[in-house]
Amino acid sequence: QVQLVESGGGLVQPGGSLRLSCAASGFTFSSKVMRWYRQAPGKERELVATITSSGGRIDYAASVKGRFTISRDDAKNTLYLQMNSLKPEDTAVYYCNLPWNGMSYWGKGTLVTVSA
C-alpha cells in the first residue's frame, strides 16, 4: 500500500533553513507527480509546491517562490523540500501528497515552527 513518511521538521529561527524529506513506498515513485502542502494553525491546508515525474515541471505558491525548492531522488524514492529564509508565517505542519488515480494520499506530516 502507499506510504508517505515525512521527516525533517523542527524549530528554527527566522531566516534559517530546513530540509524536509518524504520517503515514499508502495507505488512507482519515479512516474508520479508529487506535492508538498502545509497547514498552519487555524488555517486551511494550502499547496506549497508541485514536481512532475523526472522534475520536468515545478510550480510554487507565490508565498514561497524564491525561498523554497522542491526536488526528488527517484533512486531513493524520496521527495524533498529545501526551505530557506524561513519566516514565522511559514510555521505549519508540512505534508507530502500523492495525487493518483482520482485518490489523494497523504503522510502524517512534519511540524515546522519558525520562531525566535
N, C-alpha and C positions, 0 to 999 in steps of 0.2 A: 504494500500500500504506500501511497505518497506520504513522505515525511519531510518536513522542513524544520530545521532546528537553528534558531538564531543565537548568536553569541557576540560578545564584544562591547556590550553596553556598560555604562558606569557613570560615575560622577566626574565632570570635567569643568574647568574654569572657562569663563567666556574667552573666546579667542583660541581655545585649544582645539585638539583634533582627536578623533576616534575612528577606528575602522571596525565596522560591523561585518560579520560573516553569516552566511546561511548555508548550512550543509544539507544537501538535497539527496533523496533516495526514493526508490520505488517507481521511477519513470526515467525516460531518456532525456536527461537534463540538457544535453547539447542542442536538442532540436526545439526547445521551448522558449517562448517569451517568459521573462521573469520580471518581477516588480518589487519595489520597496514601498511600503506605506508607513504612515505614522499616525498615532492618535494621542493628542495632548489631553490633559485633564479637562473634562467638561466640554470637549470639542468632538466633532465628527472625525472619523478616520479619513485621511487625505493621501492621495497618491503623491509620492515623492519622486520616483524615478522608474523608468522602464528601459529594459535592454532586450533586443531581439536575439534570436539564435545567432551565434558567432559574433555578436556585438555589432551587427550590421547597422543597426539604428538605435540611438539612445535619446531619450527625452527626459527632461527635468521639469519639476514645478518651478515656477518663477521665483518662489521664495528661497530656493536652494541653488539655483543655477549659478555657476561660477565658484561655488563653495563645496559642493558635494560631487563625488564621482562614483558612478555605478560601474561595476566590471564583473566579469565571470571567468572562472577557470574550469573549462569543460573537462579537463583531465582529472580534476579533483571534485567534480560535481558540486562546486561551491560558488555562491553569489556573494559579492562584496559591496559595501557602501563605505567609501572613504569620505569622512566628514571633516572639513577644515573650517577655520574661522567660526567656530560654533557660537551661537547666541542663546541667551536664555529662552527665547521663543522656540528654539529647536528641542526643548525638553518635551519628551514624548516616549511612548512605547513604540518601537520600530518593529514592523512585521515584514517578513518575506512572503511573497504571494506568487502562486502559480495559477494563471487562468488557462483552463484546459477542458476541451470538450463540453463547454457550457457550465462547467463547475469552477469554483474558486477555492483553492486550497491555501491554508494559512498555517504559519508556525505559531508558537505561543508568544512570540515577541521577546524583545530585549529592551530594558529601560535605559534611556539616556537622560541624564539630568545635567543641565548646564547652569552652574551657579557658582558664585564667588564664596 
